[in-house]
């Protein structure tokens, strides 16, 4: 089993917090589709004939594409890969793009999971982040999706935004969990270098929330999700009735995936590969059949570190037996020595020889993961 990620780099306007590769210049759209189809053909052997269980359109803003362009991409994938009859096809979209006719077209193409970038239900905060939609459009997008027959809908929210109060955050979560959605991804605002938010933070015109306030907003997220029976199966991801993102779960469980498009990453178990983050150079290299990526072969230590980094974030956690089976007794013992202090301080719990982060530990997961790395 394996997955395919397709990076659609186009946006109609740039959000002030986002550091993903994107461009508002859509003049290359048709050339991009042609180049992407060529890349699909060129890389048809990357996954070694594994069946494709998930396809994920991310970005950027995939909903900038026309239905016929999406059809071309999917037709090429089905022609070059063995795609499961029960494949999960996720499509990221902005709420204001999800009109009835567009949604009907997506449904007809076999797209069966929508990821709607709501980010906030507060119109003032949406404007602060330079989002294109308002809260009413967010509600309408979900309503339209349900009307069109979508039964697997996930939404994104951001917390830790300057100006977001605890009460406002809780109200947004309460409203979200009562909507007909099956999944929530909720991320703390990060100030990425090169974004307007980062620049304003450095200039002092934007003030970062205090750490205690950020922790409390995370705790509110976890508490409210539990109240509405949404299971936290990864640090930032919550699902109702086990409706996990199959695609992202595959990432965390180390299942191979192919990344297509500018800036997309790939992993086949032994190496990582990432495409150039520049659309014109990507298109040109594809057309001229020259190199458009970098690649690294993973050492045994790097494979161990990848395992720690991905698995400790999830409900599946890290088991002593799996560590020894995959990496040997030396690395298992190394892990055991380094995890001990977090176990004693209540940041990690142990059950059936498997280690998981507590709620308190989840919020400082970066520090814990860094200290568990094998250098």
HELIX and SHEET records of a PDB file:
HELIX    1   1 UNK A   26  UNK A   28  5                                   3    
HELIX    2   2 UNK A   29  UNK A   42  1                                  14    
HELIX    3   3 UNK A   62  UNK A   64  5                                   3    
HELIX    4   4 UNK A   67  UNK A   80  1                                  14    
HELIX    5   5 UNK A   95  UNK A   97  5                                   3    
HELIX    6   6 UNK A  100  UNK A  108  1                                   9    
HELIX    7   7 UNK A  123  UNK A  128  1                                   6    
HELIX    8   8 UNK A  135  UNK A  148  1                                  14    
HELIX    9   9 UNK A  166  UNK A  177  1                                  12    
HELIX   10  10 UNK A  196  UNK A  203  1                                   8    
HELIX   11  11 UNK A  211  UNK A  227  1                                  17    
HELIX   12  12 UNK A  246  UNK A  252  1                                   7    
HELIX   13  13 UNK A  279  UNK A  288  1                                  10    
HELIX   14  14 UNK A  300  UNK A  311  1                                  12    
HELIX   15  15 UNK A  320  UNK A  327  1                                   8    
HELIX   16  16 UNK A  329  UNK A  344  1                                  16    
HELIX   17  17 UNK A  359  UNK A  363  1                                   5    
HELIX   18  18 UNK A  365  UNK A  372  1                                   8    
SHEET    1   A 9 UNK A 230  UNK A 234  0                                        
SHEET    2   A 9 UNK A 237  UNK A 240 -1                                        
SHEET    3   A 9 UNK A 183  UNK A 188 -1                                        
SHEET    4   A 9 UNK A 153  UNK A 159  1                                        
SHEET    5   A 9 UNK A 113  UNK A 119  1                                        
SHEET    6   A 9 UNK A  83  UNK A  93  1                                        
SHEET    7   A 9 UNK A  52  UNK A  59  1                                        
SHEET    8   A 9 UNK A   2  UNK A   8  1                                        
SHEET    9   A 9 UNK A 257  UNK A 260  1                                        
SHEET    1   B 3 UNK A 265  UNK A 267  0                                        
SHEET    2   B 3 UNK A 271  UNK A 275 -1                                        
SHEET    3   B 3 UNK A 293  UNK A 297 -1                                        
SHEET    1   C 3 UNK A 318  UNK A 319  0                                        
SHEET    2   C 3 UNK A 354  UNK A 357 -1                                        
SHEET    3   C 3 UNK A 348  UNK A 351 -1                                        
END                                                                             
